[in-house]
Amino acid sequence: MNFLKAKSTYKTAAKVQDLMGQRLCELLKTYRLKEFQRVFEFGCGTGEFSQKLQKNLIFKDYVKNDILDYKSEFEVEIFDMNHIPKAFLKTQKFNLITSNATLQWLKEDIFTNLYALLKKDGILLLSSFGQENLKEIKILSGLSLPYKSLKSHKNLLKDFEILELKEEFFKLEFESALEVFRHLKQSGVNSLGHFFLGKETLLKMQELFGNTLTYHSIYILCRKIS
């Protein structure tokens, strides 16, 4: 992950993630979900989604988490959501748990822990990415995150009442192949590791895909019913 390196460029480059955050806020409005006593947001980064969401909520406590320390002005609980501290799991309960464009980095058992952190009738509001996400990069490099299908997400949410589970596709077009990879670097979301970016790859990006990138977004709204 290169999010710390992309701290200064993320807000401008991560246009799809910004739209995804808007979609999550719209879901709350659709279901008239506005008042929550305690809110937990994981993967908050530099707080772009936090600001959007807080404008749409009435809340008493808003707890933020991230795996990285961005030295933000607001207070953040720094830990890996794949290894939530036992003390946090035992002592914290929330009415709303939310995250924008973070779920794809986490293991499947995250839903068990999120269930434990939610109060009865608590709401889970999440976005992630589906199997078609950045498919062009996977074809060119052979590298990708283990993105899940909509059906897989439904199976993982078997203990919740699913209110909304839907997907959306975005096609981003760039002036050159180099701009494609610059976008990935500036948004901090590339999973290429030490992939060598040579002229042959740039040429293939242009010839095969016309310098476009596919984003496959998934939105989740569900309730803990017991």
GROMACS elastic network, one bead per residue, 0.5 to 0.9 nm:
[ bonds ]
;  ai    aj funct       b0    kb
    1     4     6  0.81947   500
    1   188     6  0.67441   500
    1   189     6  0.67130   500
    1   190     6  0.73125   500
    1   191     6  0.69190   500
    1   193     6  0.83558   500
    2     5     6  0.54453   500
    2     6     6  0.63615   500
    2     7     6  0.88058   500
    2   185     6  0.76252   500
    2   186     6  0.88759   500
    2   187     6  0.84499   500
    2   189     6  0.68093   500
    2   190     6  0.76151   500
    2   191     6  0.87360   500
    3     7     6  0.60189   500
    3    10     6  0.77849   500
    3    45     6  0.81696   500
    3    68     6  0.84094   500
    3   185     6  0.89525   500
    3   186     6  0.86325   500
    3   187     6  0.73611   500
    3   189     6  0.70283   500
    4     7     6  0.50796   500
    4     8     6  0.85296   500
    4    45     6  0.89315   500
    4    68     6  0.75096   500
    4    69     6  0.83624   500
    4    70     6  0.69262   500
    4   188     6  0.77499   500
    5     8     6  0.77319   500
    5     9     6  0.86579   500
    5   185     6  0.86423   500
    5   186     6  0.81950   500
    5   188     6  0.71922   500
    6     9     6  0.52952   500
    6    10     6  0.54800   500
    6   185     6  0.70166   500
    6   186     6  0.52335   500
    6   187     6  0.60239   500
    6   188     6  0.51992   500
    6   189     6  0.89442   500
    7    10     6  0.55700   500
    7    11     6  0.79725   500
    7    45     6  0.85852   500
    7    46     6  0.75285   500
    7    70     6  0.78818   500
    7   186     6  0.83296   500
    7   187     6  0.83357   500
    7   188     6  0.80257   500
    8    11     6  0.73842   500
    8    12     6  0.85719   500
    8   186     6  0.83371   500
    9    12     6  0.56826   500
    9    13     6  0.61094   500
    9    14     6  0.83260   500
    9   186     6  0.53475   500
    9   187     6  0.65606   500
    9   188     6  0.85611   500
   10    13     6  0.51692   500
   10    14     6  0.54990   500
   10    15     6  0.87818   500
   10   186     6  0.58544   500
   10   188     6  0.67842   500
   11    14     6  0.56823   500
   11    15     6  0.75242   500
   11    18     6  0.79313   500
   11    46     6  0.88300   500
   11    48     6  0.73869   500
   11   187     6  0.76550   500
   12    15     6  0.67286   500
   12   186     6  0.84180   500
   12   187     6  0.80030   500
   13    16     6  0.85617   500
   13   183     6  0.61862   500
   13   184     6  0.81600   500
   13   185     6  0.89820   500
   13   186     6  0.59624   500
   13   187     6  0.51407   500
   13   188     6  0.89158   500
   14    17     6  0.53774   500
   14    18     6  0.63152   500
   14    19     6  0.88906   500
   14   183     6  0.82124   500
   14   184     6  0.87680   500
   14   186     6  0.79962   500
   14   187     6  0.51638   500
   14   188     6  0.85121   500
   14   189     6  0.87351   500
   15    18     6  0.50418   500
   15    19     6  0.63539   500
   15    20     6  0.86837   500
   15   187     6  0.87692   500
   16    19     6  0.50601   500
   16    20     6  0.61673   500
   16    21     6  0.86788   500
   16   170     6  0.75519   500
   16   172     6  0.88481   500
   16   215     6  0.75179   500
   16   217     6  0.85813   500
   17    21     6  0.62757   500
   17    22     6  0.87480   500
   17    49     6  0.88346   500
   17   100     6  0.73303   500
   17   101     6  0.64226   500
   17   217     6  0.88368   500
   18    21     6  0.51746   500
   18    22     6  0.65138   500
   18    23     6  0.88533   500
   18    48     6  0.77992   500
   18    49     6  0.73641   500
   18   100     6  0.88205   500
   19    22     6  0.50099   500
   19    23     6  0.62782   500
   19    24     6  0.88025   500
   20    24     6  0.63887   500
   20    25     6  0.88174   500
   20   100     6  0.70170   500
   20   101     6  0.76075   500
   20   127     6  0.69772   500
   20   128     6  0.88441   500
   20   217     6  0.73870   500
   20   218     6  0.86434   500
   20   219     6  0.80544   500
   21    24     6  0.52083   500
   21    25     6  0.64964   500
   21    26     6  0.87644   500
   21    48     6  0.85392   500
   21    49     6  0.57228   500
   21    50     6  0.89865   500
   21    52     6  0.74081   500
   21    53     6  0.79714   500
   21    99     6  0.87321   500
   21   100     6  0.59716   500
   21   101     6  0.82451   500
   21   127     6  0.79439   500
   22    25     6  0.51703   500
   22    26     6  0.62439   500
   22    27     6  0.87769   500
   22    49     6  0.81879   500
   22    52     6  0.73720   500
   22    53     6  0.84022   500
   23    27     6  0.62942   500
   23    28     6  0.89172   500
   23   127     6  0.89730   500
   23   219     6  0.80026   500
   24    27     6  0.51136   500
   24    28     6  0.66587   500
   24    29     6  0.89115   500
   24    53     6  0.83163   500
   24   100     6  0.79462   500
   24   125     6  0.69660   500
   24   126     6  0.73075   500
   24   127     6  0.74144   500
   24   219     6  0.72003   500
   24   220     6  0.83423   500
   24   221     6  0.83845   500
   25    28     6  0.53144   500
   25    29     6  0.65269   500
   25    30     6  0.88422   500
   25    52     6  0.74714   500
   25    53     6  0.61218   500
   25    56     6  0.69534   500
   26    29     6  0.50353   500
   26    30     6  0.61470   500
   26    31     6  0.87533   500
   27    30     6  0.50405   500
   27    31     6  0.63794   500
   27    32     6  0.84442   500
   27    33     6  0.84569   500
   27   125     6  0.85758   500
   27   164     6  0.82250   500
   27   219     6  0.89742   500
   27   221     6  0.75478   500
   28    31     6  0.53125   500
   28    32     6  0.58702   500
   28    34     6  0.68073   500
   28    56     6  0.82934   500
   28   125     6  0.83990   500
   28   221     6  0.84416   500
   29    33     6  0.61481   500
   29    34     6  0.73160   500
   29    56     6  0.80654   500
   30    33     6  0.77884   500
   31    34     6  0.88233   500
   31   163     6  0.88251   500
   33    36     6  0.82103   500
   33    57     6  0.81720   500
   33   123     6  0.89614   500
   34    56     6  0.66668   500
   34    58     6  0.59972   500
   34    59     6  0.83539   500
   35    57     6  0.59469   500
   35    59     6  0.59380   500
   36    39     6  0.66279   500
   36    57     6  0.73498   500
   36    58     6  0.62899   500
   36    60     6  0.73086   500
   36    61     6  0.85809   500
   36    94     6  0.84518   500
   36    95     6  0.57332   500
   36    96     6  0.64843   500
   36   122     6  0.88622   500
   37    58     6  0.78315   500
   37    61     6  0.63546   500
   37    62     6  0.85770   500
   37    94     6  0.76798   500
   37    95     6  0.63453   500
   37    96     6  0.82894   500
   38    59     6  0.63362   500
   38    60     6  0.59726   500
   38    62     6  0.60197   500
   38    63     6  0.77707   500
   38    93     6  0.76878   500
   38    95     6  0.53713   500
   38    96     6  0.65900   500
   38    97     6  0.87344   500
   39    59     6  0.71823   500
   39    60     6  0.81157   500
   39    61     6  0.60947   500
   39    63     6  0.60744   500
   39    64     6  0.83910   500
   39    93     6  0.89652   500
   39    94     6  0.56804   500
   39    95     6  0.60805   500
   39    97     6  0.58961   500
   39    98     6  0.77472   500
   40    61     6  0.84061   500
   40    62     6  0.59260   500
   40    64     6  0.59008   500
   40    65     6  0.77283   500
   40    93     6  0.88351   500
   40    94     6  0.64545   500
   40    95     6  0.82179   500
   40    96     6  0.62915   500
   40    98     6  0.63048   500
   40    99     6  0.85129   500
   41    44     6  0.62358   500
   41    50     6  0.76738   500
   41    62     6  0.76000   500
   41    63     6  0.63116   500
   41    65     6  0.61588   500
   41    66     6  0.86734   500
   41    96     6  0.83533   500
   41    97     6  0.58463   500
   41    99     6  0.54557   500
   41   100     6  0.86080   500
   42    45     6  0.85847   500
   42    63     6  0.84344   500
   42    64     6  0.59062   500
   42    66     6  0.58484   500
   42    67     6  0.86899   500
   42    77     6  0.89184   500
   42    81     6  0.75931   500
   42    97     6  0.78794   500
   42    98     6  0.66615   500
   42    99     6  0.54179   500
   42   100     6  0.83124   500
   42   102     6  0.78579   500
   43    64     6  0.78022   500
   43    65     6  0.57370   500
   43    67     6  0.69295   500
   43    68     6  0.86302   500
   43    81     6  0.83682   500
   43    99     6  0.62745   500
   43   100     6  0.74301   500
   43   101     6  0.81622   500
   43   102     6  0.58743   500
   43   103     6  0.85595   500
   44    47     6  0.53938   500
   44    48     6  0.77325   500
   44    49     6  0.71423   500
   44    50     6  0.67503   500
   44    64     6  0.62767   500
   44    65     6  0.59612   500
   44    66     6  0.56613   500
   44    76     6  0.83778   500
   44    99     6  0.71297   500
   44   100     6  0.78189   500
   44   102     6  0.86517   500
   45    48     6  0.76215   500
   45    49     6  0.86781   500
   45    65     6  0.81761   500
   45    66     6  0.61701   500
   45    67     6  0.85596   500
   45    68     6  0.75654   500
   45    69     6  0.83832   500
   45    70     6  0.70633   500
   45    72     6  0.87954   500
   46    49     6  0.85861   500
   46    50     6  0.85802   500
   46    70     6  0.66211   500
   46    71     6  0.88010   500
   46    72     6  0.66358   500
   47    51     6  0.62267   500
   47    52     6  0.88007   500
   47    64     6  0.89241   500
   47    72     6  0.84585   500
   47    74     6  0.86816   500
   48    51     6  0.55359   500
   48    52     6  0.67440   500
   48    53     6  0.89551   500
   49    52     6  0.51188   500
   49    53     6  0.60978   500
   49    54     6  0.85116   500
   49    99     6  0.82606   500
   49   100     6  0.68946   500
   50    53     6  0.52396   500
   50    54     6  0.60160   500
   50    55     6  0.86832   500
   50    64     6  0.84693   500
   51    54     6  0.53354   500
   51    55     6  0.64928   500
   52    55     6  0.55586   500
   52    56     6  0.70423   500
   53    56     6  0.52879   500
   53    57     6  0.64666   500
   54    57     6  0.51389   500
   54    58     6  0.75437   500
   54    59     6  0.82850   500
   54    62     6  0.87343   500
   55    58     6  0.82736   500
   59    62     6  0.71117   500
   63    75     6  0.80812   500
   63    76     6  0.72448   500
   63    77     6  0.76000   500
   64    74     6  0.86838   500
   64    75     6  0.71342   500
   64    76     6  0.50332   500
   64    77     6  0.60633   500
   64    78     6  0.86902   500
   65    68     6  0.88110   500
   65    75     6  0.87113   500
   65    76     6  0.51933   500
   65    78     6  0.57599   500
   65    79     6  0.70200   500
   65    80     6  0.86562   500
   65    81     6  0.84447   500
   66    69     6  0.70927   500
   66    70     6  0.87354   500
   66    76     6  0.68262   500
   66    77     6  0.65523   500
   66    78     6  0.52716   500
   66    79     6  0.62318   500
   66    80     6  0.71102   500
   66    81     6  0.80058   500
   67    77     6  0.83677   500
   67    78     6  0.53715   500
   67    81     6  0.73101   500
   68    71     6  0.89628   500
   68    78     6  0.64858   500
   68    79     6  0.76786   500
   68    80     6  0.84845   500
   69    72     6  0.75691   500
   69    76     6  0.79848   500
   69    77     6  0.89698   500
   69    78     6  0.65734   500
   71    74     6  0.84780   500
   71    76     6  0.89935   500
   72    75     6  0.72275   500
   72    76     6  0.78682   500
   79    82     6  0.86542   500
   79    83     6  0.74166   500
   79    84     6  0.67723   500
   79    85     6  0.76829   500
   80    83     6  0.52826   500
   80    84     6  0.62181   500
   80    85     6  0.86073   500
   81    84     6  0.51101   500
   81    85     6  0.86563   500
   81   106     6  0.71987   500
   81   107     6  0.89449   500
   81   110     6  0.74088   500
   81   113     6  0.89881   500
   82   105     6  0.89455   500
   82   106     6  0.60542   500
   82   107     6  0.64150   500
   82   109     6  0.81462   500
   82   110     6  0.66690   500
   83    86     6  0.86225   500
   84    87     6  0.85052   500
   84    88     6  0.69460   500
   84    89     6  0.68919   500
   84   113     6  0.80967   500
   85    88     6  0.53190   500
   85    89     6  0.65010   500
   85    90     6  0.88135   500
   86    89     6  0.50835   500
   86    90     6  0.61144   500
   86    91     6  0.86198   500
   87    90     6  0.51859   500
   87    91     6  0.61343   500
   87    92     6  0.83135   500
   88    91     6  0.54114   500
   88    92     6  0.56675   500
   88   117     6  0.88428   500
   89    92     6  0.58100   500
   89    93     6  0.79596   500
   89   113     6  0.76310   500
   89   116     6  0.72407   500
   89   117     6  0.63248   500
   90    93     6  0.83282   500
   90   116     6  0.87152   500
   90   117     6  0.83061   500
   91   117     6  0.88668   500
   92   117     6  0.63539   500
   92   118     6  0.85947   500
   93   116     6  0.78666   500
   93   118     6  0.54633   500
   93   119     6  0.57278   500
   94    97     6  0.66161   500
   94   117     6  0.61398   500
   94   119     6  0.56015   500
   94   122     6  0.69352   500
   94   123     6  0.86634   500
   95   117     6  0.88271   500
   95   118     6  0.60156   500
   95   119     6  0.56241   500
   95   120     6  0.78929   500
   95   121     6  0.74902   500
   95   123     6  0.61552   500
   95   124     6  0.85909   500
   96   118     6  0.71160   500
   96   119     6  0.84445   500
   96   122     6  0.56852   500
   96   124     6  0.59630   500
   96   125     6  0.74047   500
   97   114     6  0.75363   500
   97   117     6  0.81728   500
   97   118     6  0.71502   500
   97   122     6  0.78873   500
   97   123     6  0.63716   500
   97   124     6  0.50474   500
   97   125     6  0.62638   500
   97   126     6  0.80603   500
   98   123     6  0.82926   500
   98   124     6  0.59346   500
   98   126     6  0.53486   500
   98   127     6  0.84675   500
   99   102     6  0.62945   500
   99   103     6  0.73821   500
   99   124     6  0.88153   500
   99   125     6  0.67483   500
   99   127     6  0.65424   500
   99   128     6  0.86773   500
  100   103     6  0.76855   500
  100   125     6  0.84333   500
  100   126     6  0.58346   500
  100   128     6  0.69567   500
  101   104     6  0.71707   500
  101   105     6  0.88574   500
  101   126     6  0.76560   500
  101   127     6  0.52382   500
  101   129     6  0.70564   500
  101   217     6  0.84255   500
  101   218     6  0.89195   500
  102   105     6  0.59606   500
  102   106     6  0.75388   500
  102   126     6  0.83535   500
  102   127     6  0.72792   500
  102   128     6  0.62407   500
  102   129     6  0.87206   500
  103   106     6  0.54840   500
  103   107     6  0.83608   500
  103   110     6  0.85425   500
  103   126     6  0.74734   500
  103   127     6  0.69086   500
  103   128     6  0.52968   500
  103   129     6  0.79652   500
  104   107     6  0.80796   500
  104   127     6  0.88356   500
  104   128     6  0.56559   500
  104   129     6  0.62846   500
  104   130     6  0.84437   500
  104   145     6  0.74218   500
  104   146     6  0.75812   500
  104   147     6  0.63211   500
  104   148     6  0.79615   500
  105   145     6  0.76342   500
  105   146     6  0.85846   500
  105   147     6  0.89080   500
  106   109     6  0.82770   500
  106   110     6  0.66762   500
  107   110     6  0.58472   500
  107   111     6  0.87450   500
  108   111     6  0.65660   500
  108   112     6  0.83173   500
  108   156     6  0.73622   500
  109   112     6  0.53396   500
  109   113     6  0.68504   500
  109   114     6  0.88632   500
  109   156     6  0.85972   500
  110   113     6  0.52137   500
  110   114     6  0.61396   500
  110   115     6  0.85883   500
  111   115     6  0.60072   500
  111   116     6  0.85576   500
  111   156     6  0.70023   500
  111   157     6  0.72159   500
  111   159     6  0.89783   500
  112   115     6  0.51681   500
  112   116     6  0.64027   500
  112   117     6  0.88665   500
  112   159     6  0.88100   500
  113   116     6  0.50187   500
  113   117     6  0.62923   500
  113   118     6  0.88032   500
  114   117     6  0.50518   500
  114   118     6  0.63067   500
  114   124     6  0.81150   500
  115   118     6  0.53431   500
  115   119     6  0.82424   500
  115   122     6  0.89048   500
  115   124     6  0.87164   500
  115   159     6  0.80883   500
  115   160     6  0.82004   500
  115   224     6  0.69885   500
  116   119     6  0.78681   500
  118   121     6  0.79648   500
  118   122     6  0.53804   500
  118   123     6  0.74398   500
  118   124     6  0.81121   500
  118   224     6  0.70315   500
  119   122     6  0.50567   500
  119   123     6  0.85380   500
  119   224     6  0.74078   500
  119   226     6  0.87874   500
  120   123     6  0.88878   500
  120   223     6  0.84026   500
  120   224     6  0.57475   500
  120   225     6  0.61287   500
  120   226     6  0.56995   500
  121   223     6  0.57651   500
  121   225     6  0.52904   500
  121   226     6  0.71638   500
  122   222     6  0.84926   500
  122   223     6  0.56244   500
  122   224     6  0.53187   500
  122   225     6  0.78345   500
  123   221     6  0.71509   500
  123   222     6  0.58027   500
  123   224     6  0.65031   500
  124   160     6  0.88851   500
  124   220     6  0.73644   500
  124   221     6  0.56501   500
  124   222     6  0.52238   500
  124   223     6  0.61192   500
  124   224     6  0.78431   500
  125   219     6  0.78135   500
  125   220     6  0.56673   500
  125   222     6  0.68052   500
  125   223     6  0.89651   500
  126   218     6  0.83104   500
  126   219     6  0.59930   500
  126   220     6  0.50190   500
  126   221     6  0.66348   500
  127   217     6  0.70512   500
  127   218     6  0.54484   500
  127   220     6  0.60216   500
  127   221     6  0.88873   500
  128   147     6  0.86718   500
  128   148     6  0.89885   500
  128   216     6  0.84942   500
  128   217     6  0.59288   500
  128   218     6  0.50650   500
  128   219     6  0.66008   500
  128   220     6  0.83110   500
  129   132     6  0.81063   500
  129   133     6  0.61259   500
  129   147     6  0.64023   500
  129   148     6  0.74655   500
  129   149     6  0.86454   500
  129   167     6  0.85791   500
  129   215     6  0.74731   500
  129   216     6  0.54188   500
  129   218     6  0.53949   500
  129   219     6  0.85767   500
  130   133     6  0.56546   500
  130   147     6  0.52830   500
  130   148     6  0.52990   500
  130   149     6  0.54248   500
  130   150     6  0.70179   500
  130   167     6  0.77914   500
  130   215     6  0.82601   500
  130   216     6  0.51632   500
  130   217     6  0.59649   500
  130   218     6  0.61759   500
  131   134     6  0.85795   500
  131   135     6  0.78569   500
  131   145     6  0.89928   500
  131   146     6  0.77579   500
  131   148     6  0.54589   500
  131   149     6  0.56373   500
  131   150     6  0.86544   500
  131   216     6  0.71131   500
  132   135     6  0.53073   500
  132   136     6  0.88642   500
  132   147     6  0.80017   500
  132   149     6  0.87312   500
  132   169     6  0.86028   500
  132   214     6  0.70832   500
  132   215     6  0.70777   500
  132   216     6  0.55832   500
  132   217     6  0.89555   500
  133   136     6  0.84064   500
  133   137     6  0.89894   500
  133   138     6  0.89383   500
  133   144     6  0.88272   500
  133   147     6  0.75182   500
  133   169     6  0.85329   500
  133   213     6  0.84451   500
  133   214     6  0.57938   500
  133   217     6  0.75262   500
  134   137     6  0.55011   500
  134   138     6  0.66676   500
  134   144     6  0.79684   500
  134   213     6  0.59850   500
  134   214     6  0.51267   500
  134   215     6  0.58052   500
  134   216     6  0.77183   500
  135   138     6  0.50296   500
  135   139     6  0.62596   500
  135   140     6  0.86797   500
  135   144     6  0.81621   500
  135   213     6  0.76731   500
  135   214     6  0.65145   500
  135   215     6  0.82860   500
  136   139     6  0.52302   500
  136   140     6  0.62726   500
  136   141     6  0.85977   500
  136   205     6  0.76524   500
  136   208     6  0.86583   500
  136   209     6  0.70806   500
  136   212     6  0.80161   500
  136   213     6  0.64118   500
  136   214     6  0.71858   500
  137   140     6  0.51042   500
  137   141     6  0.58551   500
  137   142     6  0.74351   500
  137   143     6  0.71885   500
  137   144     6  0.75908   500
  137   190     6  0.89617   500
  137   192     6  0.83667   500
  137   205     6  0.84782   500
  137   213     6  0.80536   500
  138   141     6  0.53024   500
  138   143     6  0.50181   500
  138   144     6  0.54941   500
  138   192     6  0.89784   500
  139   142     6  0.55757   500
  139   143     6  0.79093   500
  140   143     6  0.81881   500
  140   201     6  0.68227   500
  140   204     6  0.75925   500
  140   205     6  0.75590   500
  141   144     6  0.83492   500
  141   192     6  0.75012   500
  141   195     6  0.71576   500
  141   196     6  0.89090   500
  141   201     6  0.84078   500
  142   192     6  0.89330   500
  143   191     6  0.69388   500
  143   192     6  0.60914   500
  143   193     6  0.84603   500
  143   195     6  0.85600   500
  144   147     6  0.78870   500
  144   190     6  0.86802   500
  144   191     6  0.61782   500
  144   192     6  0.74192   500
  145   191     6  0.68526   500
  148   151     6  0.80718   500
  148   152     6  0.59316   500
  148   153     6  0.67717   500
  149   152     6  0.51343   500
  149   153     6  0.64337   500
  149   154     6  0.87340   500
  149   218     6  0.88338   500
  150   153     6  0.51521   500
  150   154     6  0.63043   500
  150   155     6  0.88448   500
  150   165     6  0.74939   500
  150   166     6  0.72622   500
  150   167     6  0.73652   500
  150   218     6  0.73565   500
  151   154     6  0.50037   500
  151   155     6  0.63802   500
  151   156     6  0.87636   500
  152   155     6  0.51469   500
  152   156     6  0.63208   500
  152   157     6  0.87504   500
  153   156     6  0.50490   500
  153   157     6  0.62728   500
  153   158     6  0.89431   500
  153   165     6  0.82901   500
  153   220     6  0.86891   500
  154   157     6  0.51516   500
  154   158     6  0.65974   500
  154   162     6  0.81364   500
  154   165     6  0.75562   500
  155   158     6  0.53904   500
  155   159     6  0.89638   500
  156   159     6  0.79044   500
  157   160     6  0.54654   500
  157   161     6  0.78857   500
  157   162     6  0.73513   500
  157   222     6  0.82014   500
  158   161     6  0.76959   500
  158   162     6  0.83643   500
  159   224     6  0.74306   500
  159   225     6  0.81240   500
  159   226     6  0.88151   500
  160   222     6  0.60905   500
  160   223     6  0.55334   500
  160   224     6  0.51000   500
  160   225     6  0.64141   500
  160   226     6  0.86432   500
  161   221     6  0.88153   500
  161   222     6  0.54014   500
  161   223     6  0.50417   500
  161   224     6  0.64038   500
  161   225     6  0.64609   500
  162   165     6  0.68959   500
  162   220     6  0.77988   500
  162   221     6  0.63645   500
  162   223     6  0.65390   500
  163   220     6  0.78868   500
  163   221     6  0.54406   500
  163   223     6  0.72810   500
  164   219     6  0.72992   500
  164   220     6  0.56840   500
  164   222     6  0.66495   500
  165   218     6  0.72754   500
  165   219     6  0.56643   500
  165   221     6  0.65272   500
  165   222     6  0.82821   500
  166   217     6  0.84213   500
  166   218     6  0.57592   500
  166   219     6  0.54199   500
  166   220     6  0.69868   500
  167   216     6  0.69988   500
  167   217     6  0.54640   500
  167   219     6  0.61928   500
  168   215     6  0.82079   500
  168   216     6  0.58957   500
  168   217     6  0.50847   500
  168   218     6  0.64594   500
  168   219     6  0.83123   500
  169   214     6  0.70372   500
  169   215     6  0.56819   500
  169   217     6  0.61456   500
  169   218     6  0.89247   500
  170   213     6  0.81365   500
  170   214     6  0.58000   500
  170   216     6  0.65292   500
  170   217     6  0.79308   500
  171   212     6  0.65141   500
  171   213     6  0.56852   500
  171   215     6  0.63903   500
  171   216     6  0.89717   500
  172   180     6  0.88846   500
  172   211     6  0.84855   500
  172   212     6  0.54288   500
  172   213     6  0.51811   500
  172   214     6  0.65490   500
  172   215     6  0.78580   500
  173   176     6  0.88339   500
  173   180     6  0.81616   500
  173   210     6  0.78758   500
  173   211     6  0.60970   500
  173   213     6  0.66691   500
  174   177     6  0.71544   500
  174   178     6  0.86858   500
  174   179     6  0.60552   500
  174   180     6  0.60565   500
  174   183     6  0.89447   500
  174   210     6  0.83066   500
  174   211     6  0.54969   500
  174   212     6  0.61162   500
  174   213     6  0.83745   500
  175   178     6  0.84160   500
  175   179     6  0.65780   500
  175   180     6  0.82070   500
  175   211     6  0.69743   500
  176   179     6  0.52069   500
  176   180     6  0.67396   500
  176   202     6  0.85434   500
  176   205     6  0.88375   500
  176   206     6  0.72241   500
  176   210     6  0.84215   500
  176   211     6  0.59348   500
  177   180     6  0.51056   500
  177   181     6  0.67933   500
  177   182     6  0.87250   500
  177   201     6  0.86582   500
  177   202     6  0.53086   500
  177   203     6  0.73532   500
  177   204     6  0.86282   500
  177   205     6  0.58493   500
  177   206     6  0.57934   500
  177   210     6  0.81351   500
  177   211     6  0.51980   500
  177   212     6  0.83472   500
  178   181     6  0.54077   500
  178   182     6  0.61281   500
  178   183     6  0.86120   500
  178   202     6  0.66844   500
  178   211     6  0.86211   500
  179   183     6  0.60051   500
  179   184     6  0.86614   500
  179   211     6  0.81982   500
  180   183     6  0.52268   500
  180   184     6  0.65847   500
  180   185     6  0.89184   500
  180   205     6  0.85561   500
  180   211     6  0.64729   500
  180   212     6  0.72677   500
  180   213     6  0.74059   500
  181   184     6  0.50187   500
  181   185     6  0.62596   500
  181   186     6  0.86017   500
  181   190     6  0.85655   500
  181   197     6  0.86939   500
  181   202     6  0.88955   500
  182   185     6  0.50801   500
  182   186     6  0.60541   500
  182   187     6  0.85298   500
  183   186     6  0.51474   500
  183   187     6  0.60744   500
  183   188     6  0.84602   500
  184   187     6  0.53192   500
  184   188     6  0.61151   500
  184   189     6  0.59956   500
  184   190     6  0.52973   500
  184   191     6  0.89852   500
  185   188     6  0.51043   500
  185   189     6  0.70122   500
  185   190     6  0.64318   500
  186   189     6  0.81573   500
  187   190     6  0.77992   500
  188   191     6  0.88041   500
  190   193     6  0.79252   500
  192   195     6  0.53189   500
  192   196     6  0.87165   500
  196   201     6  0.87486   500
  197   200     6  0.81964   500
  197   201     6  0.62909   500
  197   202     6  0.73539   500
  198   201     6  0.54773   500
  198   202     6  0.65166   500
  198   203     6  0.87995   500
  199   202     6  0.50941   500
  199   203     6  0.60979   500
  199   204     6  0.86307   500
  200   203     6  0.51112   500
  200   204     6  0.62328   500
  200   205     6  0.86696   500
  201   204     6  0.50871   500
  201   205     6  0.61692   500
  201   206     6  0.87149   500
  202   205     6  0.51036   500
  202   206     6  0.64389   500
  202   207     6  0.87517   500
  202   211     6  0.88510   500
  203   206     6  0.52177   500
  203   207     6  0.61051   500
  203   208     6  0.83847   500
  204   207     6  0.50177   500
  204   208     6  0.55205   500
  204   209     6  0.75520   500
  204   210     6  0.88567   500
  205   208     6  0.56197   500
  205   209     6  0.54180   500
  205   210     6  0.65350   500
  205   211     6  0.56546   500
  205   212     6  0.79648   500
  206   209     6  0.56366   500
  206   212     6  0.82072   500
  207   210     6  0.58361   500
  207   211     6  0.79964   500
  208   211     6  0.82012   500
  209   212     6  0.57066   500
  209   213     6  0.78582   500
  210   213     6  0.89939   500
